[in-house]
Amino acid sequence: QDFKRMLFNSKNNVLKQMWEDGGASVTEVTKRPPTVGKSFKKSISELVEQMKTKEPFYVRCIKPNERKSPEEFDIERVTHQVRYLGLLENIRVRRAGYANRQPFEIFARRYKLICPTTWPTFRGSPREEVKTIMHHVNLKEATAKDAPHDFALGKTKVFINKPQTLSYLEALREKEIPKMILLLQRQWRAWAARKYVRRLRAVFIIKLRFKRYKTRKFFNLIFTRFGNVRSHPRLGAGLIWPEAPLVLRPFLRNLQRIHATWRANEALRRLTPGEQR
């Protein structure tokens, strides 16, 4: 490090750029690096903290054959894996209890569309919402310990007794999804139509305001240039007419004709009787 510091303090800029590490302070350089044990302990602690934030979910993979072929299925090999992993015992345990269990919020969010009372919003607790959905589809709630039932409500979860019940709920949900899609399409089309009408109305208003502005500007120019035409030496003969909007061009021609007639009559009126002869 002393060698690096010496080269860093050199007056040669090339050497100074090559040994930038020599600019570090003595306290940073002399600090002992972490040992292997401390690094390992820190990594394990971070891994444990990260695993605490996750929800464990186990996936058991079964190899259909040893050749990794997608079209080959070895029954003996698969049966051996199923028995070795204890999948049959696991299935028997699951069937002895409840086939499915879900938190109230997740269950209600997934199946709320099958009940008109809970769709699109439900005013009540998630537990009451789940109960309303189940009663709407005529499923029996567990009232006694050994009484036949389709579901049971816990403190935070709903327990489905049979897989057929969950399949029944999924079938009802699949039946309602096209209706929801049509509803969303209808709402989106209505929003798009309202947006188009608002834009079209805004265009009409802008065009109307612009036409009014052009009209007022035209008449203001007429009043400015021909307001004192009676006192003009030539009665407005040399004045330039303003350019009229397209809709006022026939009006401008009539106005020019009226002005020419008035100017002729006014010129004749100003002549003396001798000049008129």
C-alpha positions in Angstrom: 0.0 0.0 0.0 2.9 2.4 0.7 4.2 1.7 -2.9 0.7 2.5 -4.3 0.6 5.7 -2.2 4.0 6.7 -3.4 3.1 6.3 -7.1 -0.3 8.0 -6.6 1.6 11.1 -5.2 3.9 11.2 -8.3 3.9 14.3 -10.5 3.4 12.1 -13.5 -0.3 12.1 -14.4 -0.1 8.7 -16.1 1.3 7.0 -12.9 -1.2 8.8 -10.8 -4.1 7.5 -12.9 -2.7 3.9 -12.9 -2.5 3.8 -9.1 -5.7 5.5 -7.9 -5.9 3.0 -5.0 -3.1 5.0 -3.4 -5.5 7.8 -2.7 -7.4 5.8 -0.1 -7.0 6.8 3.6 -4.9 4.8 5.9 -7.9 3.7 8.1 -9.7 2.2 5.1 -6.6 0.4 3.9 -5.6 -1.1 7.2 -9.1 -2.3 8.1 -9.2 -6.1 8.4 -11.3 -7.8 5.8 -14.2 -10.0 7.1 -13.2 -13.6 7.8 -14.7 -16.6 6.0 -16.7 -17.5 9.1 -18.2 -14.0 9.4 -19.1 -13.9 5.7 -20.7 -17.4 5.9 -22.7 -16.4 9.0 -23.9 -13.2 7.4 -25.0 -15.0 4.3 -26.9 -17.6 6.3 -28.6 -14.9 8.3 -29.7 -13.1 5.2 -31.0 -16.4 3.7 -33.0 -17.2 6.8 -34.5 -13.7 6.9 -35.5 -14.0 3.2 -37.0 -17.4 3.7 -39.2 -16.1 6.6 -40.9 -13.7 4.2 -41.8 -16.5 1.8 -44.6 -19.1 1.9 -43.3 -22.7 1.5 -44.7 -24.5 -1.5 -43.4 -27.9 -2.4 -43.5 -29.4 -5.9 -42.9 -33.1 -6.4 -41.5 -33.9 -9.8 -41.9 -37.4 -11.3 -39.7 -38.6 -14.1 -41.7 -40.5 -16.7 -38.6 -42.3 -18.0 -34.8 -42.4 -17.8 -34.3 -41.3 -21.4 -35.9 -37.8 -20.9 -38.2 -38.6 -23.8 -41.6 -36.7 -24.1 -43.4 -39.7 -25.6 -42.3 -42.5 -23.3 -44.0 -43.4 -20.0 -42.5 -46.1 -17.8 -45.3 -47.4 -15.5 -43.0 -49.2 -13.1 -40.6 -46.3 -12.8 -43.5 -43.9 -12.1 -45.1 -46.3 -9.6 -41.9 -46.6 -7.7 -41.5 -42.8 -7.4 -45.1 -42.4 -6.3 -44.6 -45.0 -3.5 -41.2 -43.6 -2.5 -42.4 -40.0 -2.2 -45.4 -41.1 -0.2 -47.9 -39.4 -2.5 -50.6 -42.1 -1.9 -50.5 -41.5 1.9 -50.5 -37.8 1.3 -53.6 -38.0 -0.9 -55.3 -40.3 1.7 -54.6 -37.8 4.5 -55.9 -34.9 2.3 -59.1 -36.8 1.5 -59.7 -37.7 5.1 -59.8 -34.0 5.9 -60.7 -31.0 3.7 -59.8 -31.1 0.1 -59.1 -27.4 -0.2 -58.7 -24.4 2.1 -58.3 -20.8 1.2 -58.3 -17.5 3.0 -61.5 -15.6 3.0 -60.1 -12.7 0.9 -58.6 -14.9 -1.8 -61.8 -17.1 -2.1 -64.1 -14.1 -2.2 -62.0 -12.3 -4.8 -62.1 -15.3 -7.1 -65.7 -16.4 -6.7 -67.6 -13.2 -6.0 -68.8 -12.9 -9.5 -71.1 -15.9 -9.2 -73.3 -14.2 -6.7 -75.2 -11.0 -7.6 -75.1 -9.9 -3.9 -71.3 -9.8 -3.7 -70.6 -8.6 -7.3 -69.1 -6.1 -7.8 -68.8 -4.9 -4.2 -69.9 -6.3 -0.9 -70.5 -4.3 2.2 -69.4 -6.6 5.0 -66.6 -8.7 6.3 -64.8 -11.3 4.0 -66.2 -14.1 6.1 -69.8 -12.9 5.5 -69.0 -12.5 1.8 -67.8 -16.1 1.6 -70.9 -17.3 3.5 -73.2 -15.4 1.1 -71.5 -16.9 -1.9 -71.8 -20.4 -0.6 -75.5 -20.0 0.4 -76.3 -18.5 -3.0 -75.1 -21.7 -4.8 -76.9 -24.0 -2.3 -73.9 -25.4 -0.6 -74.3 -26.8 3.0 -72.4 -25.3 5.8 -71.0 -27.4 8.7 -73.4 -27.0 11.6 -72.5 -30.2 13.6 -69.4 -32.3 13.9 -70.5 -35.3 11.9 -73.3 -33.7 9.9 -72.9 -33.9 6.1 -71.7 -30.6 4.7 -69.9 -29.1 1.7 -67.8 -26.4 3.5 -66.9 -25.1 6.8 -65.8 -21.6 7.9 -62.8 -21.1 10.2 -61.4 -17.9 11.7 -59.5 -16.9 8.6 -60.1 -19.6 6.0 -62.9 -21.5 4.2 -62.6 -25.3 4.1 -64.0 -27.2 1.1 -65.0 -30.7 2.0 -64.9 -32.4 -1.5 -63.0 -31.7 -4.7 -66.3 -31.9 -6.6 -67.5 -28.8 -4.7 -64.5 -26.8 -5.9 -65.0 -28.1 -9.4 -68.7 -27.0 -9.2 -67.6 -23.5 -8.1 -65.0 -23.3 -10.9 -67.7 -24.3 -13.4 -70.0 -21.6 -12.2 -67.2 -19.1 -12.4 -66.3 -20.2 -16.0 -69.9 -19.7 -16.9 -70.0 -16.1 -15.6 -66.6 -15.0 -17.1 -68.1 -14.4 -20.6 -70.8 -12.2 -19.1 -68.1 -10.2 -17.3 -66.2 -9.8 -20.5 -69.3 -8.6 -22.3 -69.9 -6.1 -19.5 -66.3 -4.8 -19.6 -66.6 -4.5 -23.4 -69.9 -2.6 -23.1 -68.5 -0.3 -20.5 -65.3 0.4 -22.6 -67.3 1.0 -25.7 -69.6 3.4 -23.9 -66.6 5.2 -22.5 -65.0 5.4 -26.0 -68.3 6.7 -27.5 -68.7 9.4 -24.8 -65.1 10.4 -25.3 -65.6 10.7 -29.1 -68.8 12.7 -28.6 -67.0 15.1 -26.2 -64.3 15.6 -28.7 -66.8 16.1 -31.6 -68.7 18.6 -29.5 -65.5 20.4 -28.6 -64.7 20.6 -32.4 -68.1 22.0 -33.2 -67.8 24.6 -30.4 -64.4 25.6 -31.6 -65.6 26.0 -35.1 -68.6 28.0 -34.0 -66.5 30.3 -31.9 -64.1 30.8 -34.7 -66.9 31.6 -37.2 -68.3 34.1 -34.7 -64.8 35.6 -34.3 -64.3 36.0 -38.0 -67.8 37.5 -38.4 -67.2 40.0 -35.6 -63.8 40.9 -37.1 -65.4 41.4 -40.5 -68.1 43.7 -39.3 -65.7 45.6 -37.1 -63.6 46.3 -40.2 -66.6 47.4 -42.1 -67.6 49.8 -39.3 -64.1 51.1 -39.0 -63.5 51.8 -42.7 -67.0 52.8 -43.7 -68.3 54.3 -40.5 -67.6 57.9 -41.6 -68.0 57.3 -45.3 -70.5 60.2 -45.6 -67.7 62.7 -44.7 -65.2 61.0 -47.1 -64.2 63.2 -50.1 -65.1 60.4 -52.6 -67.9 58.9 -50.4 -65.7 55.7 -49.8 -65.0 55.1 -53.5 -61.3 54.4 -52.8 -61.7 52.4 -49.7 -60.7 48.7 -49.8 -63.3 46.3 -48.8 -62.2 43.7 -46.2 -62.1 40.0 -47.1 -65.4 38.4 -46.0 -65.7 34.8 -44.7 -67.1 32.3 -47.1 -70.6 32.4 -45.6 -70.7 36.3 -45.8 -69.5 36.7 -49.4 -73.0 37.0 -50.9 -73.7 39.6 -48.1 -70.6 41.5 -49.1 -71.6 41.7 -52.7 -75.0 43.0 -51.8 -73.4 45.5 -49.4 -71.1 46.7 -52.2 -74.1 47.1 -54.5 -76.0 49.0 -51.8 -73.0 51.2 -51.2 -72.5 52.0 -54.9 -76.2 52.9 -55.2 -76.1 55.1 -52.1 -72.9 56.8 -53.3 -74.4 57.6 -56.7 -77.6 59.0 -55.1 -75.5 61.0 -52.6 -73.3 62.4 -55.4 -76.4 63.5 -57.4 -78.0 65.1 -54.3 -74.9 67.2 -53.7 -74.9 68.6 -57.2 -76.4 72.1 -57.7 -79.5 72.5 -60.0 -77.3 74.0 -62.7 -74.8 71.1 -62.5 -77.6 68.6 -62.6 -78.7 70.2 -66.0 
